[in-house]
Amino acid sequence: LVSAFCHKTSSLERVEEEGDDDEEEDELDIFGGYDSLTCYNSSMGSDSSSCLEESSDDEVADREAGELSTSLMHQPSTGRLTEDSGSEPAVCEMCGIVGTREAFFSKTKRFCSVSCSRSYSSNSKKASILARLQGKPPTKKAKVLHKASWSAKIGAFLHSQGTGQLADGTLTGQDALVLGFDWGKYLKEHGYKAAPVSCFKHVPLFDQWDDVVKGMKVEVLNNDAVLPSRVYWIASVIQIVGYRALLRYEGFENDAGHDFWCNLGTVDIHPIGWCAINSKILVPPQTIHAKHTDWRSYLMKKLVGARTIPVDFHMKMAESMKYPFRQGMRVEVVDKNHVSQTRMAVVDTVIGGRLRLLYEDGDSDDDFWCHMWSPLIHPVGWSRRVGHDIKKTDEKRNDMANHPTFRKIYCDAVPYLFKKVRAVYSEGGWFERGMKLEAIDPLNLGNICVATVCKVLLDGYLMISIDGATSDDGSDWFCYHASSHAIFPANFCKRNNIELTPPKGE
């Protein structure tokens, strides 16, 4: 870590020796950002500043339009840290679409297409003019209204550009737009401990989360800065709660007043050395800028023996967020109103491996959420193959026919997209109709009940009914696979001291 940090300082010193036509870049060195900003602002009048504001974004867009999309790999002289910046996840600053930097447009990789780049430039110029008319000082980067749809924003998941949350529970950045349960505050008030991500094999990055530990150092966006460009600073991980971490900027020592919560999957968190590789500026927070006269030596001591996230952390995160299901795929899913049959449904949204399904013959708000590995969903044709009842799909309702999801139906989900069930062999002793067993009640998951095998399907599937609640038409039957952890042999509950729900009247 120290070698990577030293490479950054030596690189900047070489640039200063050679000279640079850009006064801002000359004076805005690794730790002198605030003094340089004063010189930068005083060196030009208000008229020239306004003129720069109008033209900067437009000129950038024009330059980007003529450049090829490239991914350059910068490797420090130490050879210890190498990261292909093109493999990082990226979020389009105009439309909010999530992708990888290598697939994004232009050298800066801020936009997913030429149209987004030009739209952003046009909106920035309009915002700058409006700010001057209102008597507000122009900013170097005008705020632009993002036109991302609800699904695009939610689909960002770990890639959220939100700046995080203060230790007192105050939300900042995009996180302030999402009203939800405050895990950090809840755990702190009650002294609870959150289960780590590595405990959940069905979630993104579960196999990489052991690399994330308390006390590790990261390079993170500096939110306590008043510079015209984005700058970074080093922070320590104080606490980990799921995908979120409580961070503290180096230099605050034991002062927890400026701690903030941040999503470890955000694109603004990087391993130590990332700034050196990508020629980014490290600047201490303005609050403690005057606390030390030699920040370089201070960081050198702090980084000795420190751990950081792997250099390919974001690349693995992007890989783990790739799901085989897409909007518009058709599947068969259990009918929530009639659990003994399946219905045709269409994938509307994919978030973190979870699918929002819309029944083809249902209302627009008749949705159904489940994980992509859930035993409740199956490929098209599964019901007919194993002998399961399926509801005949009527003509779509008029409101559903015009639903955006149903206009994008392009294929049926094929079997290899689903989690494979365990192979079973029916030779010898096998389930037969009328056999008794113990099973979890699908309509009351807290109960294990006496149950009956009502029908034996193909491929190891069984139709089970709960004794004492059987309807005449079999509408309460439920399909379990023979390898399911929800069915047990007789006396299983007694042997394991678990309460068994007997049939009604017994």
C-alpha positions, 0 to 999 in steps of 0.5 A: 500500500505504501509503495502505491501511495509513494508512486502517486506522490513521485508522479505528481512531483515529476509533473511539477518539475516538467511544468504544465500549461494548466495552472489549476493542475500545477497548483492543485497538488496532492495535499494543497487543494484548498490553497490552490483553489484560492489562487485559482479563483482569484486568478480570473474575473467573474466574466471569464468564469461565467464564460468557462462555465458555458463552454466547458461541458459543451467542449467536453462533449464535442471532444468526446464525440470524436474520440474512440472508446478505449480502456487504458491500463496504468501500472505503477512502477512498483508493479504491485497494483494493476487494475484495468479501469475499463472493467469497473462498473459505471453509471451513465450520468445522464440516463442512469443506465448501469454498465462497465467502463469499457462499454461506455462512451468516450475517454471519460466514460461518463456516458453510455452513448453520444446522445447522452453526452450531448444531452448532458452538455445541453442541460448543463449549459441551460442550468448554468444560464439559469443559475446566473439569471437567479444571481447564483454563482456558477459551478464548474459542473451544473446539476443535470436532471437524470431521466432514469426510470424507476427500474434503472435506478433500482437496478443500480443496486450496489452501483449506487452513486449515493454518497452514503449516510452520516453516523447520526443517521442523516442520509446524504446523496442519492441515499437521501431519496430512498426512504427505508429502514435504517440498519445502522441506527437500529443495530447501534441502538440495540447492540445487535450484530448483523449477519455477514454477506458471506453467510448468504450463498444466493447473494452477490459477492458472498464468496468475496466478502471475507476480504472485507474486514474491519480496519481496512483502508480504502480510497473514497470520494472526499465529500468534505471538500470545496474544490471544483473537481472530484477529489479523494481521501483515505478512510478506515472501515469502522463497522460492517453491516451487510453491504454497507460500511461505517467509514472514517476519514484518516485524520479524524482519529477517535472523532466519530462525529464525521463518520458516514455510512457508505455502500461498499459496492459504490463506484466511489470506493477503491483499493489503496493505490487506485488514485495513483493508477488513475491519476486522481487527487488525494486531498484531506477533508477541509475540516481537518486540513490544517490539523497536520502540516505534513499529510504525506508522512502521516499517511505513510505511517497509517498505511504500513501493514494496512489491508485494503479491498482487492484490486478486482473487487469491482470487477467481481462485483459486476460479474456477480450482478449478471443474471441470466433472466431478462425483462420479457422472459416467460416462465411458469409460476405457482398461482398464488391464488390457487397453489395446486396449479401454475400460471404463465407469467412474464419477468418484469424486473430483475433486482439482486437475483430477485424477479418481479413477475406479472401474470399474463392474464392478471391485473397490472398490479397483480405481481409476484416476487421470488428469487431466481432459484426459487422452486416456485418458478419453472421453465415453460413446458415444465407443467406438461412434462411432469404432469402438473396442472396449469391454468389455461391462459386467457386473452390478455386484458386490455390494460395488460396488452399495453403494459411495457413489459408485455410489449417486450416479450421475446423468449421463453425461459429455458431449463438451464436458467433454473437451479437444478434439482437433485437427481432422484431414483424411483426404483425400489421403495418410492413414494406412492399415492396415499402415503403419509409423511410430515410436511411444512404447511405452504400456507403457514410456514411456521407449522409442520403438519401430518400430510398425504401424498396425493399424486406422484408426478414425473422427475421426482415431484409430488403433490402433497396435501395437509391432513385435516384441511383437504378440499374436495377439488384438491385446490390446496395441494402443493408441489414438493420435490422428493429432495425438498427440505420441506418434507420429512418421514413420520416421527421426524418431529418427535425424534427432534423435539419439534412440535407437530401439528396434528390433523383437525379433530385428532 
